[in-house]
């Protein structure tokens, strides 16, 4: 028991500190199908987009497990700006 407690504490801390390499701008996932044959598509920025995609197909929307809420920079945004020193 003395070995398990520190191991579990270390595992909990490591999983809490783990972050994705790239932030994901897609906040919603559409889940389609049923009866053990489900598919997920996590490419929706708004709940409305996701709901429109599953409308009439019998699916539902859920929050994406990969979305972290951080702003995302794309190559089209250009290089990051450096702060000027006075």
PyMOL commands that set and color helices and strands:
alter all, ss='L'
color gray80, all
select helices_A, chain A and resi 2-17+47-54+75-77
alter helices_A, ss='H'
color red, helices_A
select strands_A, chain A and resi 28-34+37-44+60-63
alter strands_A, ss='S'
color yellow, strands_A
deselect
rebuild
show_as cartoon
